[in-house]
Amino acid sequence: MKKKAVFFDLYGTLINIRTDEGDMRTYEALSGYLCYHTVFISPETLKKTYFEKVQHYLEQSREPFPEVDVYKIFFDIMHSYGAKKYSPKTVIDIAMLFRSLTIRRFEPFEGIYDVLGEICRKYKTALISDAQWVFTEPEMAILGIDRFFKYRIFSSRYGFKKPDKRLFHIAMKKIGVRPEESVYIGDNPGRDMVGSKMAGMKFLLFRTDCKAFNGFEADGCFNNYHELKNLLGSI
């Protein structure tokens, strides 16, 4: 069956990123800024509340692989500790500030722009990522990756994450292809490989040991994006 579509994971696959949500300095800075929006919450309480709300949302979910929406977390915090009603734009700005304070590494992997350009000319493309829409959309724009993907499936919009195969089926339905016509590229065997394989897709593994996981095997492995074109042609 001829390949018609190539789907990508984002973080760890296209974007090399490292974050630290445990750093107290993040909450000190955010607490200070929230005062300007008449949201009065100490750094200690802010950190504690953030993680408690994340855990609450996960525990309340009936999904086997639950996901939270960070926008809702900050919406709850601001309206619980604030002195007024806050617009969606204000909540989004606070969530993006939080994210910016947690980032320790943020850069594209070498070679992705040329390769994505070639792939987009030959195949349909889409993203399937365990990601927060509230700051993933602007992060893609910062790095100029957004122009390659009209369709973006983010777990935070659905309430469940990989390896739930529904995310993969949603993406394939959006661009009108069948599993046997599709290839997924990711870096995490437990989430990316298992999920895509359960959905019936081919799978290519990036920068991870090419080993079987839970009975699933990658259809190819690569460590550099310059290898991807030939690898796609071989499967």
Secondary structure, 3 states (H helix, E strand, C coil): CCCCEEEECCECCCEEEEECCCCHHHHHHHHHHHHHHCECCCHHHHHHHHHHHHHHHHHHCCCCCECCCHHHHHHHHHHHHECCCCCHHHHHHHHHHHHHHHEEEEEECCCHHHHHHHHHHHCEEEEEECCCHHHHHHHHHHHCCHHHCCEEEEHHHCCECCCCHHHHHHHHHHHCCCHHHEEEEECCHHHHHHHHHHCCCEEEEECCCCCCECCECCCEEECCHHHHHHHHHHC
